[in-house]
Amino acid sequence: PGKEGENVTKLQAAVDLMNAYVNAGGNGGKMQVFSDVRPDDWFYDGIMYLFDHGIVMGYGSDRIGQFGPNDQLTNGQLASLLCRASGINTDPGEVDDKWTASQKLAIKAANDNKWMTVDEDSYDTEATREIAIAAVIKWLNDEFDDVNVDKKTVNTDILDRFNDGNTVSDDNAPYVA
């Protein structure tokens, strides 16, 4: 807080209010950033970690303040998450539809890094489990030295245990298995 009679910026007021709320024990000391992610949700800590590190941001102007934990993940959202986690800038600059342009840039970057192989125009198509799992494992391979999936040594026969195991592409099978 500033000195008595001194003007306070909106940012300073927001920070002071948030600190007072958290310090007073509201929500058990946990802040609720998204209206649909409550501190007692099992996934709260994970989402807040990703939010604090700039990896998830929630929805834009049409659903401001929402995360959408039960929404289907799209190819563009998956690519954006991986790019943000890697520090890849997908800001398209000043364009009419910034969200779409950003999603397409993220898919291009994910394709260039060989994490995904999807068409840039499929940014709003739901990501399949196969694409999501394979993309995350490929990303982990790139980001961390101690994570290494050797495609030649993975036993993909384990996929036969699952009803849809035979639908996984040969390229992604070692990552999904």
C-alpha positions in Angstrom: 0.0 0.0 0.0 1.1 3.5 -0.7 1.3 6.4 1.7 -1.9 8.1 3.0 -3.4 10.4 0.4 -1.2 8.9 -2.4 -2.8 7.6 -5.5 -2.8 3.8 -6.1 -2.7 2.2 -9.5 -5.3 -0.4 -10.5 -2.5 -3.0 -10.5 -1.3 -2.1 -7.0 -4.9 -2.2 -5.7 -5.5 -5.6 -7.4 -2.2 -7.0 -5.9 -3.0 -5.6 -2.4 -6.6 -7.1 -2.5 -5.3 -10.5 -3.7 -2.6 -10.6 -1.1 -5.1 -9.6 1.6 -7.5 -12.3 0.5 -4.8 -15.0 0.4 -3.3 -13.9 3.7 -6.7 -13.8 5.4 -7.1 -17.5 4.6 -9.8 -17.2 1.9 -10.1 -20.5 0.0 -7.6 -22.0 2.4 -4.9 -19.6 1.2 -5.5 -20.6 -2.4 -6.6 -18.2 -5.1 -9.3 -19.0 -7.6 -8.2 -17.7 -11.0 -10.7 -19.6 -13.1 -14.4 -19.7 -12.2 -14.5 -23.4 -13.2 -11.4 -24.5 -11.3 -12.0 -24.5 -7.6 -9.3 -24.9 -4.9 -11.0 -28.2 -3.8 -10.8 -29.7 -7.3 -8.4 -32.6 -7.6 -6.7 -30.9 -10.5 -6.4 -27.4 -9.0 -2.7 -27.6 -8.0 -1.7 -28.8 -11.5 -3.7 -26.2 -13.3 -2.4 -23.4 -11.1 1.2 -24.6 -11.6 0.7 -24.4 -15.3 -1.0 -21.0 -15.0 1.7 -19.6 -12.8 4.3 -20.7 -15.4 2.4 -19.1 -18.3 1.5 -22.5 -20.0 -2.3 -22.3 -19.6 -4.2 -19.1 -19.7 -7.8 -20.0 -19.9 -10.3 -18.8 -22.5 -10.3 -15.4 -24.1 -13.1 -12.9 -24.5 -15.9 -15.3 -25.2 -15.5 -17.2 -21.9 -13.2 -15.0 -19.9 -12.2 -16.4 -16.5 -12.9 -20.0 -17.5 -10.4 -22.8 -18.0 -12.8 -25.5 -19.4 -11.5 -28.6 -17.5 -14.1 -30.8 -19.1 -13.8 -29.4 -22.7 -12.2 -31.5 -25.4 -8.6 -30.5 -26.2 -8.1 -29.2 -29.7 -5.0 -29.7 -31.9 -4.3 -26.0 -31.7 -4.6 -25.9 -27.9 -2.3 -28.9 -27.5 0.3 -27.4 -29.8 0.0 -24.1 -27.9 0.6 -25.8 -24.6 3.7 -27.5 -25.9 5.1 -24.3 -27.5 4.5 -22.3 -24.3 6.2 -25.0 -22.2 9.2 -24.8 -24.6 9.3 -21.0 -24.7 8.3 -20.9 -28.3 6.6 -17.6 -29.2 3.4 -18.1 -31.3 2.2 -14.5 -31.1 1.2 -13.6 -34.6 1.4 -9.8 -34.0 -1.4 -7.5 -35.1 -3.9 -9.5 -37.2 -7.7 -9.7 -37.4 -8.1 -13.1 -35.8 -5.2 -13.3 -33.4 -6.4 -16.5 -31.7 -6.7 -18.5 -34.9 -3.4 -17.2 -36.2 -1.7 -18.1 -32.9 -3.1 -21.6 -33.0 -1.9 -22.1 -36.6 1.6 -20.9 -35.7 1.7 -23.3 -32.7 0.7 -26.2 -34.9 3.4 -25.2 -37.4 6.0 -25.1 -34.6 4.8 -28.4 -33.2 5.0 -30.0 -36.7 8.5 -28.4 -37.3 9.7 -29.9 -34.0 8.1 -33.3 -35.0 5.9 -33.4 -31.9 2.8 -33.5 -34.0 1.9 -34.1 -37.6 -1.4 -32.4 -38.2 -2.6 -29.9 -40.8 -2.5 -26.2 -39.6 -6.1 -25.8 -40.6 -7.1 -28.5 -38.1 -6.4 -26.1 -35.2 -10.0 -26.4 -33.9 -10.3 -30.2 -34.4 -10.4 -32.2 -31.3 -7.0 -33.8 -30.6 -7.2 -37.6 -30.4 -5.7 -39.5 -27.4 -3.1 -40.9 -29.8 -2.0 -37.5 -31.0 -1.9 -36.0 -27.5 0.0 -38.8 -25.9 2.5 -39.1 -28.7 3.0 -35.3 -28.9 3.7 -35.0 -25.1 6.1 -38.0 -25.1 8.0 -36.6 -28.2 8.1 -33.2 -26.5 9.5 -34.8 -23.3 12.1 -36.5 -25.4 13.2 -33.1 -26.7 13.1 -31.2 -23.5 14.6 -33.6 -21.0 17.9 -35.5 -21.3 16.7 -38.3 -19.0 13.5 -39.0 -21.0 14.2 -41.1 -24.1 11.8 -43.4 -25.9 13.8 -45.6 -28.2 11.3 -46.5 -30.9 13.3 -49.7 -31.7 13.1 -51.2 -28.2 9.5 -50.4 -27.2 7.2 -53.4 -27.2 4.1 -52.2 -29.0 2.3 -55.5 -28.5 1.0 -54.1 -25.3 -1.5 -52.1 -27.4 -3.2 -55.4 -28.2 -4.7 -55.3 -24.7 -6.9 -52.4 -25.6 -10.0 -52.5 -27.8 -8.7 -49.6 -29.9 -5.0 -50.6 -29.8 -5.1 -51.6 -33.5 -6.1 -48.0 -34.5 -2.9 -46.4 -33.3 -0.6 -45.5 -36.2 2.7 -47.3 -36.6 4.6 -44.0 -36.2 2.9 -43.2 -32.9 2.6 -46.7 -31.5 6.0 -46.7 -29.7 5.0 -43.4 -27.9 1.5 -44.6 -27.0 2.7 -48.0 -25.8 
